[in-house]
């Protein structure tokens, strides 16, 4: 999030909080020279971007507002750089760890006296990082001193997320490739359609006769085919018989009903889609393609379509 001009609403704050709590990485960037509402989101994570501009009249890069920072606390984000240059930088207060601090010659336009200022910090959650300068990341300043190394570390911080996924995230929990296994041959057309849908998201899916060890799995079938994935359904607490039982919904009559179940096992994601008939299964496939399946989600891992 870079210098938002409009404040975040409570609902928007909640969405970002949910993303972070699930393991997502959040980078907040701003500087005190811009009109922005960064604190409307930063304060949700115990951070506060300060309004004063940092400057140094002893050691600087061409302009006293172009400060050098060479004091770092040990952290993967600060590993490697020995000195960086920040431009129109501001300090950040955090309930978490400071990652870099200024020297005794660096002052603030709004703070009297000498104190260390922190232009690079984490929140009290390690997966939230805040930077009090934008310009150091833009050409040509990105090549000054060790700026490029710090930028690379920040990119690595963002890319190394281990965020937990849920059903609503379909198809992003499929890790680049997946097996589509059909409960019966008559579903081949639906399998081919789902393969095309996934390819639009750069997911290489193949329709196979059986699942491959270690690969993500999408199983399409009718309720009569549930025996083929019984072990996965059992782990999810789902029973398919004369009635459909799940931990998160009332018992269902099979006719006109469908289930979408997601499980994570080790490094795999297993998506099971079952319905009473080809017509109902076609409806579910259409919902997966359009995103309308989110309307029938009853838990983080289960979607249920009940007979009317």
C-alpha positions in Angstrom: 0.0 0.0 0.0 1.6 3.2 -1.2 0.4 6.6 0.2 -3.3 6.1 -0.2 -5.2 9.3 -0.8 -8.4 8.2 0.8 -8.7 6.7 4.3 -9.4 3.0 4.7 -12.9 2.2 6.1 -13.4 -0.2 9.0 -14.5 -2.9 6.5 -11.4 -2.4 4.3 -9.2 -2.5 7.4 -10.8 -5.7 8.3 -10.2 -7.3 4.9 -6.5 -6.4 5.1 -6.3 -7.6 8.7 -7.8 -10.9 7.6 -5.3 -11.3 4.8 -2.4 -10.6 7.2 -3.7 -12.9 9.8 -3.9 -15.7 7.2 -0.1 -15.2 6.6 -0.2 -12.7 3.8 2.6 -10.1 3.6 1.8 -6.4 3.8 4.2 -3.6 2.7 3.2 0.0 3.8 5.1 2.8 2.1 4.8 6.6 2.4 6.7 9.8 3.1 5.8 13.0 4.9 5.8 15.2 1.8 2.7 13.5 0.3 -0.9 14.1 1.1 -2.0 10.6 2.2 -4.0 8.5 4.6 -1.5 5.7 5.3 -2.2 5.8 9.0 -5.8 4.8 8.5 -4.4 1.4 7.7 -1.1 1.4 9.5 -2.7 2.0 12.9 -4.5 -1.3 12.5 -1.1 -2.9 12.9 0.3 -0.7 15.6 2.2 1.5 13.2 2.2 5.3 12.9 3.9 7.3 10.1 5.2 10.5 11.5 4.7 13.9 9.7 8.2 15.4 10.1 10.7 15.2 7.3 14.1 13.8 8.3 17.2 15.8 7.3 21.0 15.9 8.0 23.1 19.0 7.5 26.4 17.2 8.1 26.4 14.1 5.9 23.9 13.9 3.0 23.5 13.1 -0.7 23.4 16.5 -2.6 20.5 17.8 -0.5 20.2 17.8 3.3 16.9 15.9 3.0 18.7 13.1 1.2 19.8 11.2 4.3 22.2 8.3 4.6 21.2 5.3 6.8 23.9 2.9 7.8 22.7 1.5 11.2 20.7 -1.6 10.9 19.3 -4.3 13.2 19.7 -7.9 12.2 16.9 -9.1 10.0 16.5 -10.8 6.6 15.3 -7.4 5.2 18.5 -5.6 6.3 20.9 -8.5 5.4 23.6 -7.2 3.0 23.2 -3.4 2.8 25.9 -1.4 4.6 24.6 2.1 3.7 21.4 3.3 1.9 20.1 6.7 0.9 16.6 7.8 1.7 14.9 10.8 0.2 12.2 12.9 1.8 12.0 10.3 4.5 9.9 10.2 7.6 10.1 8.3 10.8 7.7 5.5 11.8 6.7 4.5 15.3 6.0 0.8 15.8 5.1 -1.6 18.5 7.3 -4.1 16.7 10.9 -4.2 15.7 12.9 -1.3 14.3 15.1 -2.4 11.4 17.1 0.7 10.7 17.8 3.9 12.6 19.4 7.3 11.9 22.6 8.8 13.3 22.9 11.7 15.8 23.1 14.3 13.0 19.8 13.4 11.6 16.9 15.6 12.8 13.2 16.0 12.1 11.5 19.2 11.0 8.8 18.6 13.6 10.6 17.0 16.5 12.9 19.1 18.7 16.0 17.6 20.1 18.1 14.7 19.0 16.8 11.1 19.0 17.2 8.1 16.8 14.5 7.9 14.1 13.3 4.7 12.5 12.4 4.9 8.7 12.2 1.1 8.3 10.3 -1.1 10.8 8.2 -4.2 11.2 4.9 -4.2 13.1 4.3 -6.4 16.0 3.4 -9.0 13.4 6.4 -10.0 11.4 4.6 -10.1 8.1 3.9 -6.4 8.1 6.8 -4.1 6.9 6.7 -0.3 6.8 9.1 2.1 4.9 9.1 5.9 5.4 10.3 6.8 2.0 9.2 6.1 -1.6 11.8 7.8 -3.7 14.7 5.5 -2.8 12.9 2.7 -4.8 12.5 4.7 -8.0 15.1 5.3 -10.7 17.8 6.6 -10.6 17.8 6.6 -6.7 17.3 2.9 -6.6 20.9 2.4 -7.8 22.5 4.6 -5.2 24.7 2.9 -2.6 23.0 -0.3 -1.4 19.5 0.8 -2.2 19.1 -2.0 -4.8 20.0 -4.7 -2.3 17.5 -3.3 0.2 14.8 -3.3 -2.5 15.6 -6.9 -3.4 15.3 -7.9 0.2 11.9 -6.2 0.5 10.8 -8.0 -2.7 12.0 -11.3 -1.2 10.0 -10.5 2.0 6.8 -10.0 0.0 7.4 -13.1 -2.2 8.1 -15.5 0.7 4.6 -15.4 2.2 3.2 -18.7 3.5 -0.4 -17.5 3.5 -3.1 -20.0 4.4 -5.7 -20.5 1.7 -9.4 -21.2 1.9 -12.1 -22.2 -0.6 -12.9 -18.6 -1.5 -9.4 -18.2 -2.9 -10.1 -20.6 -5.7 -8.2 -21.2 -8.0 -5.1 -19.5 -6.4 -4.4 -22.3 -4.0 -3.5 -24.6 -6.9 0.2 -24.3 -7.2 0.8 -23.8 -10.9 -0.4 -27.3 -11.9 -3.1 -29.7 -10.9 -4.7 -33.1 -11.8 -8.3 -33.1 -12.8 -9.7 -36.6 -12.0 -13.2 -37.5 -13.1 -15.6 -39.8 -11.3 -16.9 -41.2 -14.6 -16.2 -40.9 -18.3 -19.4 -39.0 -19.0 -17.9 -36.0 -17.2 -15.1 -35.5 -19.7 -16.6 -32.4 -21.2 -16.9 -30.8 -17.7 -13.2 -31.7 -17.0 -12.1 -30.1 -20.3 -14.0 -27.0 -19.5 -12.5 -26.7 -16.0 -9.1 -27.2 -17.6 -9.7 -24.2 -19.8 -10.8 -22.2 -16.9 -7.7 -23.0 -14.9 -5.5 -22.2 -17.9 -6.8 -18.7 -17.8 -5.1 -18.4 -14.4 -1.9 -19.8 -15.7 -2.5 -23.1 -14.0 -1.4 -26.2 -16.0 -4.2 -28.7 -15.3 -4.4 -32.1 -16.9 -7.4 -34.5 -17.0 -6.1 -37.8 -15.7 -7.5 -41.2 -14.8 -6.1 -41.1 -11.3 -4.3 -38.6 -9.1 -0.5 -38.2 -9.2 1.4 -38.3 -5.9 2.3 -34.8 -4.6 0.1 -33.0 -7.2 -2.8 -30.8 -6.4 -6.1 -32.5 -7.1 -9.5 -31.5 -8.4 -12.0 -34.3 -8.3 -15.3 -33.9 -10.3 -18.0 -36.5 -9.7 -21.5 -37.4 -8.8 -22.5 -38.5 -5.3 -22.3 -42.1 -6.5 -18.6 -41.6 -7.2 -17.9 -40.4 -3.6 -16.4 -43.8 -2.8 -13.4 -42.9 -4.9 -12.5 -40.0 -2.6 -13.9 -41.4 0.5 -10.7 -41.0 2.5 -10.6 -37.3 1.8 -14.3 -36.8 2.6 -13.8 -38.7 5.8 -11.0 -36.4 6.9 -13.3 -33.4 6.2 -16.1 -35.0 8.3 -18.3 -35.4 5.2 -20.6 -38.5 4.7 -22.3 -39.2 1.5 -25.2 -41.7 1.6 -29.0 -41.5 1.7 -28.4 -38.1 3.2 -25.4 -35.8 2.9 -23.8 -34.9 6.2 -21.2 -32.2 6.8 -19.9 -30.4 9.9 -21.1 -27.0 8.8 -24.6 -27.5 7.4 -27.9 -29.3 8.2 -28.3 -32.8 6.6 -29.1 -32.5 2.9 -31.2 -34.6 0.6 -29.0 -35.6 -2.3 -31.4 -34.7 -5.0 -30.6 -31.2 -6.3 -27.6 -30.8 -3.9 -23.9 -30.3 -4.4 -20.7 -30.0 -2.3 -17.4 -28.2 -2.9 -14.8 -29.3 -0.3 -11.2 -28.0 0.0 -8.5 -29.7 2.0 -4.8 -29.0 2.5 -2.5 -32.0 3.1 1.2 -31.3 3.5 2.0 -29.2 0.4 -1.1 -30.4 -1.5 -4.6 -28.8 -2.0 -7.5 -31.2 -2.7 -10.7 -29.8 -4.2 -13.6 -32.2 -4.3 -16.8 -31.3 -6.3 -19.7 -33.6 -6.0 -23.3 -33.3 -7.1 -26.5 -35.4 -7.6 -26.6 -35.1 -11.4 -24.7 -33.9 -14.4 -27.0 -30.9 -14.6 -26.2 -29.8 -11.0 -22.5 -30.5 -11.6 -22.6 -28.3 -14.6 -24.1 -25.5 -12.5 -21.3 -25.9 -9.9 -18.7 -25.8 -12.7 -20.2 -22.6 -14.0 -20.1 -21.1 -10.5 -16.4 -22.0 -10.2 -15.7 -20.2 -13.5 -17.7 -17.1 -12.7 -16.8 -16.9 -9.0 -20.5 -17.3 -8.0 -19.5 -20.4 -5.9 -18.5 -17.9 -3.1 -22.3 -17.3 -2.6 -22.7 -20.9 -1.3 -19.6 -21.1 1.0 -20.6 -22.1 4.6 -17.1 -22.4 6.0 -13.5 -21.7 5.1 -13.3 -25.1 3.4 -16.9 -26.0 2.3 -19.5 -24.8 -0.1 -23.0 -26.3 -0.1 -25.8 -26.1 -2.7 -29.0 -27.3 -1.2 -32.0 -28.5 -3.2 -34.7 -25.8 -3.5 
